[in-house]
Amino acid sequence: MGAMTSVVERLQGDTPVFSIEFFPPKDVADEAILWRAIRELEPYDPAYMSITYGAGGSSREGTIRSIARVATETTLVPMAHLTAVNHSVAELRNVIGWYAAVGVRNILALRGDPPGDPYGEWIPHPEGLCYAEELVELVRSLGDFCVGVSASPYGHPRSPDLDSDTKYLVRKLKAGADFAIAQLFFEPEIFLRLRDRVAAAGCDALVLPGIMPLTTLRTLQTTVKLSGAPAPKILLDRLEPLADDPKAFRAEGIDVVTELCERLIAEGVPDLHFYTFNRSKATSEVVGRLGLVPARA
């Protein structure tokens, strides 16, 4: 493990880098798929890697176990996700302490969505926290952690407008977060405007884009769902005619995402955060085409 183990330290070079995100494994077969992808992407030396945290406790054990393995068995810099859903403060302290014990210095602090229905009513744990900013403060109070939060380029579904959404994001950052990772978006301008809003609010924390390679119709539909915004017509005009030709759809989808990334790099984005779906091929293709070579050759 190198001396540079915080996300912010890993993003301080002169050239853009990339990072990767995985889902926690549900079973042994899933775990094998996850580890194959981790090993295939490890030589590309991503700036950091993260594993999401199951809502409602569904896959937390898988996340915690997998992050421990990454911290102890690979050269990767791990970032652990943590949500306030269904957790008392005492339980959160335990998980954070456990992350520290296995050498994890980076935590993405999320309030999290209600289990079952992400748009359902948020009900805090009676001994838990209500807001991500409280979770940021808790993590920071418990050790030398580099903390990230999430950002919604189109505004969170619960926010009345983009201004109030930006205000909440800046509050999370000012509570002690070092960076924010933006959820999915389709057009570079949407992300760049988010970055501008944060800067205009007097906040200099890093804002990083979340990217998902559009390899199949399903990944396109997932992106639409996760972004909370409809796909722009210009994108659908390129991809929809190829719906019945998986190979052509994948090639065009990789082109679309590569172009999006090129524009973001041109605008000075230091890191592209790829959602991998626990596969390595599409991400390594895009990274290769962008010329994002390993930081540690």
Secondary structure, 3 states (H helix, E strand, C coil): CCCCCCHHHHCCCCCCEEEEEECCCCCHHHHHHHHHHHHHHHHHCCCCEEECCCHHHCCHHHHHHHHHHHHHHCCCCEEEEEECCCCCHHHHHHHHHHHHHCCCCEEEEECCCCCCCCCCCCCCCCCCCCCHHHHHHHHHHCCCCEEEEEECCCCCCCCCCHHHHHHHHHHHHHCCCCEEEECCCCCHHHHHHHHHHHHHCCCCCEEEEEECCCCCHHHHHHHHHHHCCCCCHHHHHHHHHHCCCHHHHHHHHHHHHHHHHHHHHHCCCCEEEEECCCCCHHHHHHHHHHCCCCCCC
